[in-house]
Amino acid sequence: MTKISALLSLLVFTLFLNAQEVINLYPGEIPNSIEINRADPAFERGMYSKVTKPTLEIFKPDNGKSNGTAIVICPGGGYSVVVYEAEGKKTAEEFAKNGITVFLLKYRIPNDSTMKDKKTGPLQDVQQAFRFVRENAAKWGIDPNKVGIMGFSAGGHLASTAATHFEKPVIENAGNVNLRPDFQILIYPVISMQGKLTHADSRKALLGISPTMDVVDLFSNELQVNAKTPPAYITHAADDFVVDVENSVKYFSALKKNKIPAEMHIYPKGNHGFVLRNPTEVWTKPIIDWLKGMNFLNK
């Protein structure tokens, strides 16, 4: 074998090892969708827009051996785009190095022209992701009691919605699969839809221009915490001028009031997206430590 052919063989083998499986989230009809000509979503600068066909990209542990923990990741993007590369893939790859099986969710962007009820579309996708992961847990070597959710910014709103609305399925779930995340990791999250606290663009994209107060309260997740809400890890910067840090503070207070284990890291400076300006292995280390301390990850 020549040096060139040997190098090509090594390259192909490396690509095979690094390749991830991408599946369509729904094997058949996509619920709550208006039938349209579904073009592939636009992808620019590491972000997807106009997503109408949700997918899961599966990142297996680097050593091929799962430690049983799984995380569904919901990147942010103001419910207008999905920040797939920076918040999604880089985070997934780092968790995979720690033996975690990661399911990166490219969820539908809420839109009245593509959905019958746009406010429930993203939640349907995350609930369907949990149904898929738990139904296939044995295949991936996953402990169905160690499946958590992680979300950034508006993806943090989606993650906290999943963590507080799991008793109200918005998908077909005839098998009564458990839709409750076992833990939640929220990175500079939008939590509230209340007027003075919310991220206005996220609220408008998800709920529309003039939602009723009942709908606003329903999707204000600081109001939806109860004794069954899963444990949480939260981080935010105090000087975040995009998503007010009070979103995290009020959610933490609601968790504390309901005696839900929660750890919160608030940094004095950094603004929105601050973790992305640090090496992934640095800002994820406290999360790994928290997962171990909570017995969601082997020590």
Secondary structure, DSSP 4 states (H G I P E B T S, - for coil): --HHHHHHHHHHHHHHHH--EEEESSSSPPTTB-----PPPEEETTEEES--S-EEEEE--TTS---S-EEEEE--STTTEE-IIIIIIHHHHHHHHTT-EEEEEEPPPP-TTTBSSTTTHHHHHHHHHHHHHHHTHHHHT--TTSEEEEEETHHHHHHHHHHHSTTS--S--TT------S-EEEES-----STTTS-HHHHHHHH-SS--HHHHHHT-GGGS--TTPPPEEEEEETT-SSS-THHHHHHHHHHHHTT--EEEEEESS--TTGGGGS-HHHHTHHHHHHHHHTTSS--
